[in-house]
Amino acid sequence: MPQKITLGHRQLMAEAEAQVSHVSPAEAVAMLGRPDVVIVDIRDIREIQREGRIPGSFHAPRGMLEFWVDPESPYHKPVFAEDRTFVIHCASGWRSLLATEILQRMGLKPVFNMTGGFSAWKEAGGPIEKVEHK
C-alpha cells in the first residue's frame, strides 16, 4: 500500500512562514561582521564546496542543527549558547525556514531566516569566499 502523506511541504512552510522572522539578503549583508551576529549556513558541505560561503559564517549541517543547539546534547556547540543574533540560511530559503521555526520553538532567540537563501545573497551582491575541498 502506498504512503498517504497528510501534511505536505507547502503546508509546513506556510505554517513556519507565519511563525518566523526574516531578514532580507541586503539586511544580512549589513549585519555581516557584526560581533553580535552569527550567520549560520545549514547547507550540505558539498553545496558549500561547490558554491562557496558567506565569509565568517558558521556551518551547521541541517541534520545536526537541533543537536548542536541543545546544551543538553553531547553534540552541543558553544556558539549557540552565546548571546547573539542568529541568521539562518540554506540555498534557497526552504530548509532554513523550517529550521528557523524549530530553533525558535527550542528557545533560541533572536533567530531569523534569510529570505531566498544563498542564491538571493549572491544576487544581492553579498561577498562570497571559496572553500577548499578537504
C-alpha positions as CSV (number, residue, x, y, z in Angstrom):
1,M,0.0,0.0,0.0
2,P,1.5,3.4,-0.9
3,Q,2.1,6.0,1.8
4,K,-0.5,8.7,2.3
5,I,1.2,12.0,3.2
6,T,-1.3,14.1,5.2
7,L,1.0,17.1,5.7
8,G,3.0,18.3,2.8
9,H,6.0,20.6,2.5
10,R,3.8,23.5,1.3
11,Q,1.7,23.4,4.4
12,L,4.8,23.0,6.7
13,M,6.4,26.0,5.0
14,A,3.2,28.1,5.3
15,E,2.9,27.3,9.0
16,A,6.6,28.2,9.5
17,E,6.2,31.4,7.5
18,A,3.6,32.6,9.9
19,Q,5.9,32.0,12.9
20,V,9.4,33.1,12.0
21,S,11.0,36.5,11.5
22,H,13.0,37.2,8.4
23,V,15.9,39.3,7.2
24,S,16.5,40.1,3.6
25,P,19.8,39.4,2.0
26,A,20.5,43.1,1.9
27,E,19.9,43.3,5.7
28,A,22.1,40.2,6.2
29,V,24.9,41.9,4.2
30,A,24.6,44.9,6.5
31,M,24.8,42.6,9.6
32,L,27.9,40.7,8.3
33,G,30.9,41.1,10.5
34,R,29.0,42.4,13.5
35,P,30.2,40.7,16.7
36,D,26.7,40.2,17.9
37,V,25.5,38.3,14.8
38,V,26.2,34.7,13.7
39,I,25.3,33.8,10.2
40,V,24.6,30.0,10.2
41,D,24.9,28.1,6.9
42,I,22.9,24.8,7.1
43,R,23.7,23.6,3.6
44,D,25.4,20.4,2.9
45,I,29.2,20.6,2.8
46,R,29.1,19.7,-0.9
47,E,27.0,22.7,-1.6
48,I,29.4,24.9,0.3
49,Q,32.4,23.5,-1.6
50,R,30.7,23.9,-4.9
51,E,29.2,27.4,-4.4
52,G,31.3,29.0,-1.7
53,R,30.1,30.5,1.5
54,I,29.4,33.8,3.3
55,P,32.7,34.9,4.9
56,G,32.7,34.2,8.6
57,S,29.6,32.1,8.5
58,F,29.2,29.2,10.8
59,H,28.5,25.8,9.2
60,A,25.9,23.7,11.0
61,P,24.6,20.9,8.8
62,R,20.8,20.7,8.8
63,G,20.8,17.2,10.0
64,M,22.7,18.1,13.2
65,L,21.3,21.5,13.9
66,E,18.9,20.7,16.8
67,F,21.6,18.6,18.5
68,W,24.2,21.4,18.1
69,V,21.9,24.0,19.6
70,D,20.7,22.0,22.6
71,P,23.1,22.4,25.6
72,E,21.8,19.0,26.9
73,S,23.1,17.2,23.8
74,P,26.5,15.6,23.7
75,Y,26.9,17.3,20.3
76,H,26.2,20.9,21.6
77,K,28.3,23.7,20.0
78,P,29.0,26.6,22.4
79,V,28.4,29.2,19.7
80,F,24.7,28.5,20.1
81,A,24.8,29.4,23.8
82,E,26.2,32.9,23.1
83,D,24.0,36.0,23.5
84,R,24.0,36.7,19.8
85,T,21.5,37.1,16.9
86,F,21.4,34.1,14.6
87,V,20.6,34.4,10.9
88,I,19.9,31.0,9.3
89,H,20.3,30.3,5.6
90,C,20.4,27.5,3.1
91,A,20.5,27.5,-0.7
92,S,17.0,29.0,-1.4
93,G,15.4,29.6,1.9
94,W,13.2,26.5,2.3
95,R,15.3,24.4,4.6
96,S,16.3,27.5,6.6
97,L,12.6,28.5,7.0
98,L,11.7,25.2,8.6
99,A,15.0,25.1,10.6
100,T,14.3,28.7,11.9
101,E,10.9,27.6,13.1
102,I,12.4,24.7,15.0
103,L,15.1,26.8,16.6
104,Q,12.5,29.3,17.8
105,R,10.5,26.5,19.3
106,M,13.7,25.3,21.0
107,G,14.1,28.8,22.6
108,L,16.9,30.2,20.5
109,K,16.5,34.0,20.1
110,P,16.7,36.1,18.3
111,V,16.8,34.0,15.2
112,F,15.9,35.0,11.7
113,N,15.5,33.2,8.4
114,M,17.4,34.9,5.5
115,T,14.8,35.0,2.7
116,G,15.9,33.5,-0.6
117,G,19.0,31.8,0.9
118,F,22.5,31.8,-0.5
119,S,21.1,32.3,-4.1
120,A,19.5,35.6,-3.0
121,W,22.7,36.5,-1.2
122,K,24.6,36.2,-4.4
123,E,22.0,38.2,-6.3
124,A,22.2,40.9,-3.7
125,G,26.0,41.1,-4.3
126,G,27.0,39.7,-0.9
127,P,30.6,38.7,-0.6
128,I,31.4,35.0,-1.1
129,E,34.5,33.1,-0.1
130,K,35.6,29.9,-1.8
131,V,36.0,26.8,0.4
132,E,38.7,24.3,-0.4
133,H,37.9,20.6,-0.6
134,K,39.4,18.7,2.3
